[in-house]
Amino acid sequence: MVKRTNYSYEKRQKELAKQKKKEEKRLRKLSKKKPLEDDAPQFQEGKTVER
């Protein structure tokens, strides 16, 4: 007897891979954006706040 392909398993694995890739991309963008925010001086009520 020939084994049949489990399409639902393959589809789920593909979806998980896509979600993982999307999350990694989101984290890369976030980490890329983060240093720029930390370098800029913060303004609070007309005063510059140094960190």
PDBQT receptor file of N, H, CA, C and O in Angstrom, charges set to zero:
ATOM      1  N   MET A   1       0.838  -1.178   0.000  1.00  0.00    +0.000 N 
ATOM      2  CA  MET A   1       0.000   0.000   0.000  1.00  0.00    +0.000 C 
ATOM      3  C   MET A   1       0.892   1.254   0.000  1.00  0.00    +0.000 C 
ATOM      4  O   MET A   1       1.895   1.306   0.712  1.00  0.00    +0.000 OA
ATOM      5  N   VAL A   2       0.533   2.221  -0.770  1.00  0.00    +0.000 N 
ATOM      6  H   VAL A   2      -0.282   2.179  -1.348  1.00  0.00    +0.000 HD
ATOM      7  CA  VAL A   2       1.303   3.444  -0.921  1.00  0.00    +0.000 C 
ATOM      8  C   VAL A   2       0.861   4.457   0.140  1.00  0.00    +0.000 C 
ATOM      9  O   VAL A   2      -0.330   4.663   0.374  1.00  0.00    +0.000 OA
ATOM     10  N   LYS A   3       1.858   5.080   0.771  1.00  0.00    +0.000 N 
ATOM     11  H   LYS A   3       2.825   4.913   0.581  1.00  0.00    +0.000 HD
ATOM     12  CA  LYS A   3       1.533   6.105   1.766  1.00  0.00    +0.000 C 
ATOM     13  C   LYS A   3       1.014   7.352   1.066  1.00  0.00    +0.000 C 
ATOM     14  O   LYS A   3       1.518   7.757   0.019  1.00  0.00    +0.000 OA
ATOM     15  N   ARG A   4      -0.004   7.944   1.670  1.00  0.00    +0.000 N 
ATOM     16  H   ARG A   4      -0.413   7.615   2.520  1.00  0.00    +0.000 HD
ATOM     17  CA  ARG A   4      -0.554   9.184   1.112  1.00  0.00    +0.000 C 
ATOM     18  C   ARG A   4       0.086  10.381   1.805  1.00  0.00    +0.000 C 
ATOM     19  O   ARG A   4       0.456  10.310   2.976  1.00  0.00    +0.000 OA
ATOM     20  N   THR A   5       0.207  11.447   1.089  1.00  0.00    +0.000 N 
ATOM     21  H   THR A   5      -0.094  11.505   0.137  1.00  0.00    +0.000 HD
ATOM     22  CA  THR A   5       0.789  12.667   1.628  1.00  0.00    +0.000 C 
ATOM     23  C   THR A   5      -0.213  13.332   2.578  1.00  0.00    +0.000 C 
ATOM     24  O   THR A   5      -1.402  13.445   2.280  1.00  0.00    +0.000 OA
ATOM     25  N   ASN A   6       0.298  13.760   3.713  1.00  0.00    +0.000 N 
ATOM     26  H   ASN A   6       1.263  13.669   3.956  1.00  0.00    +0.000 HD
ATOM     27  CA  ASN A   6      -0.537  14.452   4.697  1.00  0.00    +0.000 C 
ATOM     28  C   ASN A   6      -0.475  15.950   4.384  1.00  0.00    +0.000 C 
ATOM     29  O   ASN A   6       0.390  16.665   4.890  1.00  0.00    +0.000 OA
ATOM     30  N   TYR A   7      -1.383  16.404   3.563  1.00  0.00    +0.000 N 
ATOM     31  H   TYR A   7      -2.086  15.823   3.152  1.00  0.00    +0.000 HD
ATOM     32  CA  TYR A   7      -1.367  17.793   3.108  1.00  0.00    +0.000 C 
ATOM     33  C   TYR A   7      -1.629  18.782   4.231  1.00  0.00    +0.000 C 
ATOM     34  O   TYR A   7      -1.067  19.877   4.232  1.00  0.00    +0.000 OA
ATOM     35  N   SER A   8      -2.466  18.417   5.178  1.00  0.00    +0.000 N 
ATOM     36  H   SER A   8      -2.923  17.528   5.178  1.00  0.00    +0.000 HD
ATOM     37  CA  SER A   8      -2.750  19.343   6.279  1.00  0.00    +0.000 C 
ATOM     38  C   SER A   8      -1.498  19.569   7.130  1.00  0.00    +0.000 C 
ATOM     39  O   SER A   8      -1.268  20.683   7.600  1.00  0.00    +0.000 OA
ATOM     40  N   TYR A   9      -0.690  18.531   7.331  1.00  0.00    +0.000 N 
ATOM     41  H   TYR A   9      -0.877  17.626   6.949  1.00  0.00    +0.000 HD
ATOM     42  CA  TYR A   9       0.561  18.670   8.075  1.00  0.00    +0.000 C 
ATOM     43  C   TYR A   9       1.515  19.593   7.317  1.00  0.00    +0.000 C 
ATOM     44  O   TYR A   9       2.113  20.494   7.904  1.00  0.00    +0.000 OA
ATOM     45  N   GLU A  10       1.654  19.363   6.018  1.00  0.00    +0.000 N 
ATOM     46  H   GLU A  10       1.168  18.631   5.540  1.00  0.00    +0.000 HD
ATOM     47  CA  GLU A  10       2.544  20.200   5.199  1.00  0.00    +0.000 C 
ATOM     48  C   GLU A  10       2.098  21.652   5.209  1.00  0.00    +0.000 C 
ATOM     49  O   GLU A  10       2.922  22.562   5.299  1.00  0.00    +0.000 OA
ATOM     50  N   LYS A  11       0.788  21.867   5.116  1.00  0.00    +0.000 N 
ATOM     51  H   LYS A  11       0.119  21.128   5.042  1.00  0.00    +0.000 HD
ATOM     52  CA  LYS A  11       0.254  23.225   5.116  1.00  0.00    +0.000 C 
ATOM     53  C   LYS A  11       0.546  23.915   6.448  1.00  0.00    +0.000 C 
ATOM     54  O   LYS A  11       0.941  25.080   6.472  1.00  0.00    +0.000 OA
ATOM     55  N   ARG A  12       0.354  23.199   7.547  1.00  0.00    +0.000 N 
ATOM     56  H   ARG A  12       0.034  22.252   7.527  1.00  0.00    +0.000 HD
ATOM     57  CA  ARG A  12       0.618  23.763   8.872  1.00  0.00    +0.000 C 
ATOM     58  C   ARG A  12       2.093  24.113   9.030  1.00  0.00    +0.000 C 
ATOM     59  O   ARG A  12       2.422  25.167   9.575  1.00  0.00    +0.000 OA
ATOM     60  N   GLN A  13       2.979  23.250   8.566  1.00  0.00    +0.000 N 
ATOM     61  H   GLN A  13       2.712  22.393   8.124  1.00  0.00    +0.000 HD
ATOM     62  CA  GLN A  13       4.415  23.518   8.655  1.00  0.00    +0.000 C 
ATOM     63  C   GLN A  13       4.791  24.754   7.845  1.00  0.00    +0.000 C 
ATOM     64  O   GLN A  13       5.624  25.557   8.265  1.00  0.00    +0.000 OA
ATOM     65  N   LYS A  14       4.168  24.893   6.683  1.00  0.00    +0.000 N 
ATOM     66  H   LYS A  14       3.491  24.241   6.342  1.00  0.00    +0.000 HD
ATOM     67  CA  LYS A  14       4.422  26.047   5.829  1.00  0.00    +0.000 C 
ATOM     68  C   LYS A  14       3.945  27.335   6.505  1.00  0.00    +0.000 C 
ATOM     69  O   LYS A  14       4.622  28.362   6.454  1.00  0.00    +0.000 OA
ATOM     70  N   GLU A  15       2.765  27.266   7.140  1.00  0.00    +0.000 N 
ATOM     71  H   GLU A  15       2.215  26.432   7.182  1.00  0.00    +0.000 HD
ATOM     72  CA  GLU A  15       2.230  28.425   7.857  1.00  0.00    +0.000 C 
ATOM     73  C   GLU A  15       3.129  28.809   9.027  1.00  0.00    +0.000 C 
ATOM     74  O   GLU A  15       3.376  29.992   9.261  1.00  0.00    +0.000 OA
ATOM     75  N   LEU A  16       3.616  27.813   9.762  1.00  0.00    +0.000 N 
ATOM     76  H   LEU A  16       3.415  26.852   9.572  1.00  0.00    +0.000 HD
ATOM     77  CA  LEU A  16       4.506  28.085  10.894  1.00  0.00    +0.000 C 
ATOM     78  C   LEU A  16       5.809  28.726  10.428  1.00  0.00    +0.000 C 
ATOM     79  O   LEU A  16       6.318  29.643  11.072  1.00  0.00    +0.000 OA
ATOM     80  N   ALA A  17       6.340  28.250   9.324  1.00  0.00    +0.000 N 
ATOM     81  H   ALA A  17       5.926  27.505   8.801  1.00  0.00    +0.000 HD
ATOM     82  CA  ALA A  17       7.568  28.828   8.775  1.00  0.00    +0.000 C 
ATOM     83  C   ALA A  17       7.347  30.275   8.357  1.00  0.00    +0.000 C 
ATOM     84  O   ALA A  17       8.202  31.133   8.573  1.00  0.00    +0.000 OA
ATOM     85  N   LYS A  18       6.188  30.536   7.757  1.00  0.00    +0.000 N 
ATOM     86  H   LYS A  18       5.493  29.839   7.581  1.00  0.00    +0.000 HD
ATOM     87  CA  LYS A  18       5.865  31.895   7.325  1.00  0.00    +0.000 C 
ATOM     88  C   LYS A  18       5.728  32.827   8.532  1.00  0.00    +0.000 C 
ATOM     89  O   LYS A  18       6.213  33.958   8.499  1.00  0.00    +0.000 OA
ATOM     90  N   GLN A  19       5.066  32.353   9.602  1.00  0.00    +0.000 N 
ATOM     91  H   GLN A  19       4.672  31.435   9.628  1.00  0.00    +0.000 HD
ATOM     92  CA  GLN A  19       4.909  33.160  10.804  1.00  0.00    +0.000 C 
ATOM     93  C   GLN A  19       6.265  33.450  11.449  1.00  0.00    +0.000 C 
ATOM     94  O   GLN A  19       6.522  34.567  11.899  1.00  0.00    +0.000 OA
ATOM     95  N   LYS A  20       7.128  32.431  11.490  1.00  0.00    +0.000 N 
ATOM     96  H   LYS A  20       6.919  31.524  11.125  1.00  0.00    +0.000 HD
ATOM     97  CA  LYS A  20       8.455  32.600  12.081  1.00  0.00    +0.000 C 
ATOM     98  C   LYS A  20       9.267  33.637  11.304  1.00  0.00    +0.000 C 
ATOM     99  O   LYS A  20       9.924  34.495  11.893  1.00  0.00    +0.000 OA
ATOM    100  N   LYS A  21       9.211  33.546   9.986  1.00  0.00    +0.000 N 
ATOM    101  H   LYS A  21       8.677  32.849   9.507  1.00  0.00    +0.000 HD
ATOM    102  CA  LYS A  21       9.946  34.485   9.141  1.00  0.00    +0.000 C 
ATOM    103  C   LYS A  21       9.422  35.909   9.334  1.00  0.00    +0.000 C 
ATOM    104  O   LYS A  21      10.201  36.860   9.400  1.00  0.00    +0.000 OA
ATOM    105  N   LYS A  22       8.095  36.050   9.425  1.00  0.00    +0.000 N 
ATOM    106  H   LYS A  22       7.462  35.278   9.371  1.00  0.00    +0.000 HD
ATOM    107  CA  LYS A  22       7.472  37.356   9.616  1.00  0.00    +0.000 C 
ATOM    108  C   LYS A  22       7.874  37.952  10.968  1.00  0.00    +0.000 C 
ATOM    109  O   LYS A  22       8.159  39.146  11.061  1.00  0.00    +0.000 OA
ATOM    110  N   GLU A  23       7.897  37.127  12.008  1.00  0.00    +0.000 N 
ATOM    111  H   GLU A  23       7.666  36.157  11.933  1.00  0.00    +0.000 HD
ATOM    112  CA  GLU A  23       8.282  37.586  13.336  1.00  0.00    +0.000 C 
ATOM    113  C   GLU A  23       9.753  38.007  13.361  1.00  0.00    +0.000 C 
ATOM    114  O   GLU A  23      10.091  39.023  13.968  1.00  0.00    +0.000 OA
ATOM    115  N   GLU A  24      10.630  37.240  12.709  1.00  0.00    +0.000 N 
ATOM    116  H   GLU A  24      10.356  36.414  12.216  1.00  0.00    +0.000 HD
ATOM    117  CA  GLU A  24      12.047  37.594  12.639  1.00  0.00    +0.000 C 
ATOM    118  C   GLU A  24      12.234  38.925  11.917  1.00  0.00    +0.000 C 
ATOM    119  O   GLU A  24      13.060  39.744  12.320  1.00  0.00    +0.000 OA
ATOM    120  N   LYS A  25      11.476  39.137  10.862  1.00  0.00    +0.000 N 
ATOM    121  H   LYS A  25      10.805  38.472  10.535  1.00  0.00    +0.000 HD
ATOM    122  CA  LYS A  25      11.558  40.388  10.118  1.00  0.00    +0.000 C 
ATOM    123  C   LYS A  25      11.100  41.558  10.991  1.00  0.00    +0.000 C 
ATOM    124  O   LYS A  25      11.708  42.628  10.971  1.00  0.00    +0.000 OA
ATOM    125  N   ARG A  26      10.021  41.348  11.758  1.00  0.00    +0.000 N 
ATOM    126  H   ARG A  26       9.528  40.478  11.774  1.00  0.00    +0.000 HD
ATOM    127  CA  ARG A  26       9.503  42.391  12.639  1.00  0.00    +0.000 C 
ATOM    128  C   ARG A  26      10.547  42.737  13.700  1.00  0.00    +0.000 C 
ATOM    129  O   ARG A  26      10.756  43.911  14.006  1.00  0.00    +0.000 OA
ATOM    130  N   LEU A  27      11.197  41.727  14.257  1.00  0.00    +0.000 N 
ATOM    131  H   LEU A  27      11.027  40.773  14.009  1.00  0.00    +0.000 HD
ATOM    132  CA  LEU A  27      12.216  41.969  15.279  1.00  0.00    +0.000 C 
ATOM    133  C   LEU A  27      13.437  42.676  14.700  1.00  0.00    +0.000 C 
ATOM    134  O   LEU A  27      14.030  43.532  15.357  1.00  0.00    +0.000 OA
ATOM    135  N   ARG A  28      13.819  42.318  13.461  1.00  0.00    +0.000 N 
ATOM    136  H   ARG A  28      13.338  41.623  12.927  1.00  0.00    +0.000 HD
ATOM    137  CA  ARG A  28      14.943  43.004  12.811  1.00  0.00    +0.000 C 
ATOM    138  C   ARG A  28      14.622  44.483  12.627  1.00  0.00    +0.000 C 
ATOM    139  O   ARG A  28      15.451  45.346  12.916  1.00  0.00    +0.000 OA
ATOM    140  N   LYS A  29      13.413  44.770  12.143  1.00  0.00    +0.000 N 
ATOM    141  H   LYS A  29      12.740  44.069  11.908  1.00  0.00    +0.000 HD
ATOM    142  CA  LYS A  29      13.026  46.160  11.937  1.00  0.00    +0.000 C 
ATOM    143  C   LYS A  29      13.003  46.915  13.262  1.00  0.00    +0.000 C 
ATOM    144  O   LYS A  29      13.430  48.068  13.332  1.00  0.00    +0.000 OA
ATOM    145  N   LEU A  30      12.505  46.265  14.310  1.00  0.00    +0.000 N 
ATOM    146  H   LEU A  30      12.159  45.329  14.254  1.00  0.00    +0.000 HD
ATOM    147  CA  LEU A  30      12.417  46.882  15.620  1.00  0.00    +0.000 C 
ATOM    148  C   LEU A  30      13.801  47.176  16.180  1.00  0.00    +0.000 C 
ATOM    149  O   LEU A  30      14.030  48.256  16.724  1.00  0.00    +0.000 OA
ATOM    150  N   SER A  31      14.731  46.225  16.054  1.00  0.00    +0.000 N 
ATOM    151  H   SER A  31      14.545  45.347  15.612  1.00  0.00    +0.000 HD
ATOM    152  CA  SER A  31      16.080  46.439  16.573  1.00  0.00    +0.000 C 
ATOM    153  C   SER A  31      16.828  47.481  15.749  1.00  0.00    +0.000 C 
ATOM    154  O   SER A  31      17.684  48.192  16.275  1.00  0.00    +0.000 OA
ATOM    155  N   LYS A  32      16.511  47.575  14.466  1.00  0.00    +0.000 N 
ATOM    156  H   LYS A  32      15.815  46.997  14.039  1.00  0.00    +0.000 HD
ATOM    157  CA  LYS A  32      17.131  48.572  13.597  1.00  0.00    +0.000 C 
ATOM    158  C   LYS A  32      16.643  49.970  13.974  1.00  0.00    +0.000 C 
ATOM    159  O   LYS A  32      17.411  50.931  13.933  1.00  0.00    +0.000 OA
ATOM    160  N   LYS A  33      15.388  50.079  14.336  1.00  0.00    +0.000 N 
ATOM    161  H   LYS A  33      14.764  49.298  14.370  1.00  0.00    +0.000 HD
ATOM    162  CA  LYS A  33      14.764  51.350  14.688  1.00  0.00    +0.000 C 
ATOM    163  C   LYS A  33      15.166  51.792  16.094  1.00  0.00    +0.000 C 
ATOM    164  O   LYS A  33      15.325  52.988  16.337  1.00  0.00    +0.000 OA
ATOM    165  N   LYS A  34      15.330  50.868  17.003  1.00  0.00    +0.000 N 
ATOM    166  H   LYS A  34      15.201  49.896  16.806  1.00  0.00    +0.000 HD
ATOM    167  CA  LYS A  34      15.586  51.143  18.412  1.00  0.00    +0.000 C 
ATOM    168  C   LYS A  34      16.824  52.004  18.660  1.00  0.00    +0.000 C 
ATOM    169  O   LYS A  34      16.711  52.989  19.390  1.00  0.00    +0.000 OA
ATOM    170  N   PRO A  35      18.006  51.697  18.096  1.00  0.00    +0.000 N 
ATOM    171  CA  PRO A  35      19.185  52.524  18.374  1.00  0.00    +0.000 C 
ATOM    172  C   PRO A  35      19.001  53.977  17.941  1.00  0.00    +0.000 C 
ATOM    173  O   PRO A  35      19.535  54.878  18.587  1.00  0.00    +0.000 OA
ATOM    174  N   LEU A  36      18.275  54.217  16.887  1.00  0.00    +0.000 N 
ATOM    175  H   LEU A  36      17.842  53.485  16.362  1.00  0.00    +0.000 HD
ATOM    176  CA  LEU A  36      18.048  55.583  16.442  1.00  0.00    +0.000 C 
ATOM    177  C   LEU A  36      17.248  56.363  17.471  1.00  0.00    +0.000 C 
ATOM    178  O   LEU A  36      17.500  57.548  17.687  1.00  0.00    +0.000 OA
ATOM    179  N   GLU A  37      16.297  55.715  18.100  1.00  0.00    +0.000 N 
ATOM    180  H   GLU A  37      16.093  54.752  17.925  1.00  0.00    +0.000 HD
ATOM    181  CA  GLU A  37      15.488  56.381  19.116  1.00  0.00    +0.000 C 
ATOM    182  C   GLU A  37      16.320  56.675  20.359  1.00  0.00    +0.000 C 
ATOM    183  O   GLU A  37      16.135  57.716  20.988  1.00  0.00    +0.000 OA
ATOM    184  N   ASP A  38      17.235  55.774  20.723  1.00  0.00    +0.000 N 
ATOM    185  H   ASP A  38      17.385  54.928  20.212  1.00  0.00    +0.000 HD
ATOM    186  CA  ASP A  38      18.044  55.957  21.918  1.00  0.00    +0.000 C 
ATOM    187  C   ASP A  38      19.088  57.061  21.735  1.00  0.00    +0.000 C 
ATOM    188  O   ASP A  38      19.443  57.732  22.704  1.00  0.00    +0.000 OA
ATOM    189  N   ASP A  39      19.581  57.259  20.524  1.00  0.00    +0.000 N 
ATOM    190  H   ASP A  39      19.292  56.714  19.737  1.00  0.00    +0.000 HD
ATOM    191  CA  ASP A  39      20.595  58.275  20.264  1.00  0.00    +0.000 C 
ATOM    192  C   ASP A  39      20.021  59.686  20.260  1.00  0.00    +0.000 C 
ATOM    193  O   ASP A  39      20.721  60.641  20.598  1.00  0.00    +0.000 OA
ATOM    194  N   ALA A  40      18.756  59.825  19.883  1.00  0.00    +0.000 N 
ATOM    195  H   ALA A  40      18.188  59.049  19.609  1.00  0.00    +0.000 HD
ATOM    196  CA  ALA A  40      18.131  61.139  19.790  1.00  0.00    +0.000 C 
ATOM    197  C   ALA A  40      17.807  61.664  21.185  1.00  0.00    +0.000 C 
ATOM    198  O   ALA A  40      17.346  60.906  22.038  1.00  0.00    +0.000 OA
ATOM    199  N   PRO A  41      18.042  62.948  21.426  1.00  0.00    +0.000 N 
ATOM    200  CA  PRO A  41      17.662  63.511  22.728  1.00  0.00    +0.000 C 
ATOM    201  C   PRO A  41      16.143  63.534  22.878  1.00  0.00    +0.000 C 
ATOM    202  O   PRO A  41      15.411  63.745  21.911  1.00  0.00    +0.000 OA
ATOM    203  N   GLN A  42      15.697  63.315  24.084  1.00  0.00    +0.000 N 
ATOM    204  H   GLN A  42      16.292  63.143  24.869  1.00  0.00    +0.000 HD
ATOM    205  CA  GLN A  42      14.264  63.289  24.354  1.00  0.00    +0.000 C 
ATOM    206  C   GLN A  42      13.815  64.681  24.798  1.00  0.00    +0.000 C 
ATOM    207  O   GLN A  42      14.496  65.346  25.578  1.00  0.00    +0.000 OA
ATOM    208  N   PHE A  43      12.675  65.105  24.294  1.00  0.00    +0.000 N 
ATOM    209  H   PHE A  43      12.121  64.565  23.660  1.00  0.00    +0.000 HD
ATOM    210  CA  PHE A  43      12.124  66.398  24.650  1.00  0.00    +0.000 C 
ATOM    211  C   PHE A  43      10.933  66.191  25.573  1.00  0.00    +0.000 C 
ATOM    212  O   PHE A  43      10.063  65.356  25.327  1.00  0.00    +0.000 OA
ATOM    213  N   GLN A  44      10.921  66.992  26.661  1.00  0.00    +0.000 N 
ATOM    214  H   GLN A  44      11.627  67.670  26.861  1.00  0.00    +0.000 HD
ATOM    215  CA  GLN A  44       9.827  66.877  27.614  1.00  0.00    +0.000 C 
ATOM    216  C   GLN A  44       9.493  68.273  28.107  1.00  0.00    +0.000 C 
ATOM    217  O   GLN A  44      10.310  68.912  28.770  1.00  0.00    +0.000 OA
ATOM    218  N   GLU A  45       8.306  68.745  27.791  1.00  0.00    +0.000 N 
ATOM    219  H   GLU A  45       7.643  68.225  27.253  1.00  0.00    +0.000 HD
ATOM    220  CA  GLU A  45       7.815  70.064  28.185  1.00  0.00    +0.000 C 
ATOM    221  C   GLU A  45       8.804  71.170  27.838  1.00  0.00    +0.000 C 
ATOM    222  O   GLU A  45       9.093  72.036  28.665  1.00  0.00    +0.000 OA
ATOM    223  N   GLY A  46       9.318  71.137  26.616  1.00  0.00    +0.000 N 
ATOM    224  H   GLY A  46       9.083  70.435  25.945  1.00  0.00    +0.000 HD
ATOM    225  CA  GLY A  46      10.208  72.187  26.147  1.00  0.00    +0.000 C 
ATOM    226  C   GLY A  46      11.644  72.075  26.630  1.00  0.00    +0.000 C 
ATOM    227  O   GLY A  46      12.467  72.932  26.309  1.00  0.00    +0.000 OA
ATOM    228  N   LYS A  47      11.962  71.046  27.386  1.00  0.00    +0.000 N 
ATOM    229  H   LYS A  47      11.294  70.349  27.647  1.00  0.00    +0.000 HD
ATOM    230  CA  LYS A  47      13.315  70.853  27.894  1.00  0.00    +0.000 C 
ATOM    231  C   LYS A  47      13.913  69.597  27.275  1.00  0.00    +0.000 C 
ATOM    232  O   LYS A  47      13.203  68.633  26.990  1.00  0.00    +0.000 OA
ATOM    233  N   THR A  48      15.215  69.621  27.073  1.00  0.00    +0.000 N 
ATOM    234  H   THR A  48      15.792  70.404  27.305  1.00  0.00    +0.000 HD
ATOM    235  CA  THR A  48      15.909  68.432  26.570  1.00  0.00    +0.000 C 
ATOM    236  C   THR A  48      16.288  67.565  27.760  1.00  0.00    +0.000 C 
ATOM    237  O   THR A  48      16.890  68.038  28.724  1.00  0.00    +0.000 OA
ATOM    238  N   VAL A  49      15.931  66.304  27.679  1.00  0.00    +0.000 N 
ATOM    239  H   VAL A  49      15.442  65.920  26.896  1.00  0.00    +0.000 HD
ATOM    240  CA  VAL A  49      16.236  65.365  28.751  1.00  0.00    +0.000 C 
ATOM    241  C   VAL A  49      17.348  64.446  28.266  1.00  0.00    +0.000 C 
ATOM    242  O   VAL A  49      17.176  63.733  27.278  1.00  0.00    +0.000 OA
ATOM    243  N   GLU A  50      18.489  64.458  28.952  1.00  0.00    +0.000 N 
ATOM    244  H   GLU A  50      18.629  65.038  29.754  1.00  0.00    +0.000 HD
ATOM    245  CA  GLU A  50      19.615  63.595  28.575  1.00  0.00    +0.000 C 
ATOM    246  C   GLU A  50      19.460  62.259  29.273  1.00  0.00    +0.000 C 
ATOM    247  O   GLU A  50      19.017  62.190  30.419  1.00  0.00    +0.000 OA
ATOM    248  N   ARG A  51      19.827  61.208  28.577  1.00  0.00    +0.000 N 
ATOM    249  H   ARG A  51      20.187  61.264  27.645  1.00  0.00    +0.000 HD
ATOM    250  CA  ARG A  51      19.761  59.867  29.181  1.00  0.00    +0.000 C 
ATOM    251  C   ARG A  51      21.122  59.399  29.571  1.00  0.00    +0.000 C 
ATOM    252  O   ARG A  51      21.269  58.295  30.095  1.00  0.00    +0.000 OA
TER     253      ARG A  51
